């Protein structure tokens, strides 16, 4: 069972699961890139319901930037996935200003 699967059952973050296991003396290692079973629709729904990026990220088990990139891509963002140093696409200009 992965830390993500345990976290889903216990309603906590995978990092909390790994930290607790390490404290109990269990050797924890990554087995490769993680699969993110969360759908982009879930991210869109949470964000559109007013949750902050931190809240969205915690709810779906992703980083804030990963959640935001998925959201921006789904909204048609073409400005380097919402990164602030890139020129803003029409979606980001409308949503976040120039």
C-alpha angles and dihedrals in degrees: 000000000000127000088248092055092048091047091053091054094045095040095235136106124283088238090059090051092050092046092050092047091050091050088054091053098256114144108234124194137164118252097201138293111349122243114231107213092186117109123230087235089063091053092048092049094049094047094044088052089062104263118148119243088255091054093046091049093050092047094053100034096243135114120268091247093047091051092047093048091052091048094048093047091051090051090055097259112172099175100101092290096302099306110157098228093060125082108269122249121224092267094053094042090054094043100039107018129246 
